[in-house]
Amino acid sequence: MGAVVLPGVALLALQLGLGTVAQAHTQPQPQPMTGTHAQGPVGAGTRAASPLVAPDRATITEGQVKEVAPGGEITYPSVTSCLTVTVRLRDGGLVGAHASLFQVPGELRSDRILAALKDRVGDRPVTAVEVRGAVGAWHPGYFVKAIESYGDGEQPPVPTGQDLDGIAEAVAQGLGRPRSTVTVEDVPDGDQTVT
C-alpha cells in the first residue's frame, strides 16, 4: 500500500539524514547532448573531448605507464633489471614507462609497454625520449617479444653487453619516433627521479 523499496545505500543514507546526497549518487546522471552526438551519450564510441588532467607527481612501478603535468616529477622505484622510458613533451609534461624484464602480475609485459606509452603520448609534440636503467640486462628484442612469450624449447635472445644503439632503435621504432630523439644511459641500481 504505498510502500517504497529503497536500495541499501539510499536506505542507509536516509537513516543518516543524507537522503538527497545519496540519491544523487545512486541515480544515473543525464549526459549533455550536442552536435552529432545528440542521438547518444557524448563520448559514446569516441574519445572524450576534455583533456586528461595529469598530476604533478607520479610513481611508476614495473609494467606501468603514467604521466605528469608540466614541471612535474616522475619516480621510478627499484630499477634493478629494468629500463625506464621517459618521453619529454614540448609543453614540459612527462610520460613515462617502467619496462620490466619479467612481467609483474596485472601489469604490462615488456613487449606491450611501448605501445601503451605511444598511445598515452598520442600525437602531442615530443622533444626527447630518455631510456635509463640496466642496459646490460636487456636485449632490444625484449620490446618486440617478451621473455615470457617464448615457449618450451625456445630460447629467448641473451644480451651480449650494453647494446645502447639497438635499444635506442627498438624504442624509436616502438614509439614511432625518430632515432635521433632517443638517448640511452646505463644507470646503476636504485630509484630514478626525472623532472
C-alpha positions as CSV (number, residue, x, y, z in Angstrom):
1,M,0.0,0.0,0.0
2,G,2.3,2.8,-0.9
3,A,5.4,1.0,0.4
4,V,8.7,2.1,-1.2
5,V,11.6,-0.3,-1.6
6,L,15.0,1.6,-1.4
7,P,18.4,0.3,-2.4
8,G,20.7,-0.4,0.6
9,V,22.8,2.7,0.1
10,A,19.9,5.0,-0.2
11,L,18.2,3.4,2.9
12,L,21.3,3.8,4.9
13,A,21.7,7.4,3.7
14,L,18.2,8.2,4.7
15,Q,18.8,6.8,8.1
16,L,21.8,9.0,8.5
17,G,19.9,12.1,7.2
18,L,21.8,12.2,3.8
19,G,18.8,11.5,1.6
20,T,19.3,13.8,-1.3
21,V,23.1,13.4,-1.4
22,A,23.0,9.6,-1.5
23,Q,20.1,9.6,-4.0
24,A,22.1,11.7,-6.4
25,H,24.9,9.1,-6.3
26,T,22.6,6.1,-6.9
27,Q,20.7,7.7,-9.8
28,P,22.3,7.9,-13.3
29,Q,23.3,11.4,-14.3
30,P,22.0,12.8,-17.6
31,Q,24.6,13.3,-20.3
32,P,24.5,16.6,-22.3
33,M,23.7,16.1,-25.9
34,T,25.4,18.3,-28.5
35,G,26.3,18.3,-32.2
36,T,26.5,14.9,-34.0
37,H,26.3,13.0,-30.7
38,A,22.7,14.2,-30.0
39,Q,21.4,10.7,-30.6
40,G,23.5,9.1,-27.8
41,P,25.6,10.0,-24.8
42,V,28.6,12.3,-25.5
43,G,31.7,10.3,-25.9
44,A,30.0,7.0,-26.8
45,G,32.4,5.3,-29.0
46,T,34.7,8.3,-29.2
47,R,37.5,9.8,-27.2
48,A,36.3,12.3,-24.6
49,A,36.6,15.9,-25.6
50,S,38.2,17.2,-22.4
51,P,41.9,16.7,-22.0
52,L,43.3,14.5,-19.3
53,V,44.5,16.4,-16.2
54,A,47.8,14.9,-15.2
55,P,49.1,15.1,-11.6
56,D,52.3,16.9,-10.6
57,R,53.9,13.7,-9.3
58,A,53.7,10.0,-10.2
59,T,55.4,6.9,-9.1
60,I,55.7,4.4,-11.9
61,T,56.4,0.8,-10.9
62,E,57.3,-2.1,-13.2
63,G,54.9,-2.6,-16.1
64,Q,53.2,0.8,-15.7
65,V,52.7,3.9,-17.9
66,K,51.8,7.2,-16.3
67,E,52.0,10.9,-17.0
68,V,52.8,14.1,-15.0
69,A,51.9,17.7,-15.8
70,P,54.5,20.3,-17.0
71,G,57.0,20.9,-14.2
72,G,56.1,17.6,-12.6
73,E,58.2,14.7,-11.3
74,I,58.3,11.0,-12.0
75,T,59.8,8.5,-9.6
76,Y,60.8,5.0,-10.9
77,P,61.4,2.9,-7.7
78,S,63.8,0.0,-7.5
79,V,65.2,0.0,-11.0
80,T,67.5,-3.1,-10.8
81,S,67.0,-5.2,-14.0
82,C,64.5,-2.8,-15.6
83,L,64.6,0.0,-18.2
84,T,62.7,3.3,-17.8
85,V,61.5,5.2,-20.8
86,T,60.6,8.9,-20.3
87,V,59.0,10.9,-23.1
88,R,59.5,14.7,-22.7
89,L,56.6,16.6,-24.2
90,R,57.1,20.0,-25.8
91,D,54.7,21.6,-23.2
92,G,57.0,20.4,-20.4
93,G,54.9,17.4,-19.4
94,L,56.4,13.9,-19.0
95,V,55.0,10.5,-19.9
96,G,56.9,7.5,-18.5
97,A,57.0,3.7,-18.7
98,H,58.8,1.2,-16.4
99,A,59.7,-1.8,-18.5
100,S,60.4,-5.0,-16.6
101,L,62.4,-8.0,-17.8
102,F,59.7,-10.3,-16.4
103,Q,56.1,-9.4,-16.2
104,V,54.7,-8.3,-12.9
105,P,51.2,-9.9,-12.4
106,G,48.5,-7.5,-13.5
107,E,50.9,-5.1,-15.3
108,L,52.2,-4.8,-18.9
109,R,54.8,-7.1,-20.4
110,S,58.0,-5.7,-22.0
111,D,56.5,-6.3,-25.5
112,R,53.4,-4.2,-24.6
113,I,54.9,-1.3,-22.8
114,L,56.0,0.8,-25.8
115,A,52.6,0.5,-27.5
116,A,50.9,1.7,-24.2
117,L,53.4,4.6,-23.9
118,K,52.9,5.6,-27.6
119,D,49.1,5.5,-27.0
120,R,49.4,7.7,-23.9
121,V,51.6,10.3,-25.8
122,G,49.3,10.3,-28.7
123,D,50.1,13.0,-31.4
124,R,51.5,15.5,-28.9
125,P,54.8,17.1,-29.9
126,V,57.9,15.3,-28.3
127,T,61.3,16.9,-27.6
128,A,63.2,13.8,-26.4
129,V,62.9,10.2,-25.3
130,E,65.2,9.1,-22.4
131,V,65.9,5.4,-21.7
132,R,67.7,4.6,-18.5
133,G,68.4,1.5,-16.4
134,A,70.1,-1.8,-16.6
135,V,71.1,-1.6,-20.2
136,G,73.4,-4.7,-20.0
137,A,70.4,-6.9,-18.9
138,W,68.3,-6.0,-22.0
139,H,68.2,-7.3,-25.5
140,P,66.4,-4.9,-27.9
141,G,64.2,-7.8,-28.9
142,Y,62.5,-7.9,-25.5
143,F,60.5,-4.9,-26.6
144,V,59.2,-6.9,-29.5
145,K,58.8,-10.3,-27.8
146,A,58.8,-10.6,-24.0
147,I,60.8,-13.3,-22.3
148,E,57.5,-14.9,-21.0
149,S,56.2,-15.4,-24.6
150,Y,58.8,-17.9,-25.5
151,G,57.5,-21.4,-25.4
152,D,59.1,-24.7,-24.2
153,G,62.3,-25.4,-26.2
154,E,62.5,-21.8,-27.5
155,Q,65.5,-19.8,-26.3
156,P,65.0,-16.0,-25.8
157,P,67.8,-13.9,-27.1
158,V,70.5,-13.1,-24.5
159,P,72.1,-9.7,-24.3
160,T,75.9,-9.6,-25.1
161,G,76.9,-6.4,-23.4
162,Q,75.3,-3.0,-23.5
163,D,73.6,-2.5,-26.8
164,L,72.8,1.2,-26.5
165,D,72.2,1.6,-30.2
166,G,70.0,-1.5,-30.5
167,I,67.8,-0.4,-27.5
168,A,67.5,3.1,-28.9
169,E,66.4,1.8,-32.3
170,A,63.9,-0.6,-30.7
171,V,62.4,2.2,-28.6
172,A,62.3,4.7,-31.5
173,Q,60.5,2.1,-33.7
174,G,58.1,1.1,-30.9
175,L,57.2,4.7,-30.3
176,G,57.2,5.8,-34.0
177,R,59.7,8.5,-33.2
178,P,63.0,9.5,-35.0
179,R,66.0,7.6,-33.7
180,S,67.7,11.0,-33.1
181,T,65.3,11.8,-30.3
182,V,66.2,8.7,-28.2
183,T,69.1,8.6,-25.8
184,V,70.0,5.5,-23.7
185,E,72.0,5.6,-20.5
186,D,73.2,2.8,-18.2
187,V,72.2,3.8,-14.7
188,P,73.2,1.8,-11.6
189,D,70.6,0.1,-9.5
190,G,68.2,2.2,-7.4
191,D,65.4,4.7,-7.6
192,Q,65.3,7.1,-10.5
193,T,63.7,10.6,-10.4
194,V,63.0,12.6,-13.5
195,T,62.0,16.2,-13.6
